[in-house]
Amino acid sequence: MLKSTRSFYLFFSAFLLSGWIWLLFQFSTFPHFPSHPVCIFKHVTGIPCPSCGVTRALEAFYQGDYHSAFLINPLFLPIFFALLFFPCWIVFDFISKRVSFMNAYDSFQKVFQKPIIWIPFFGLLLVNWIWNIAKGN
C-alpha cells in the first residue's frame, strides 16, 4: 500500500475505533448514563446539535426499543450500520490487500460533490436538527 493509502486506512480505523470505544464506555456506565449533556456543542450553546441523541438512540436500539431509537435520533441508523460494516470492510481489504473501501470512498466523494446529492442531504440534516431542537433533545 502507498503511504497515502495507509494513512487513509489508519485514519478511518482510528475513527471507527474511537466510535466503538465511546459506545463501550457509555454502555459500561449503563444504567448510570449521564443526565448532563455529553455533547460539547449542546453544553456550550444550550441547543442540541444534529447528532445529539445518537448514543441514546443506539442504546435504545441495543435494548430492542427500535421505535424509541428512531424517535430519539434517526441518524443512529446509518451510524449503526457504518460502525458494523466499515470495520469488516477495512479488515477484508487488509487481508485481501485490496483498496476497495478507499475506492468506494473516493467514488462517494465524487458523487456527493453534485448539488443534486448534497443539497437534499444537508436539507435532511437541517430538518433533523430542527426536530432535535423542537423536541428538546
PyMOL commands that set and color helices and strands:
alter all, ss='L'
color gray80, all
select helices_A, chain A and resi 3-28+40-45+54-62+66-72+76-96+100-112+115-134
alter helices_A, ss='H'
color red, helices_A
deselect
rebuild
show_as cartoon
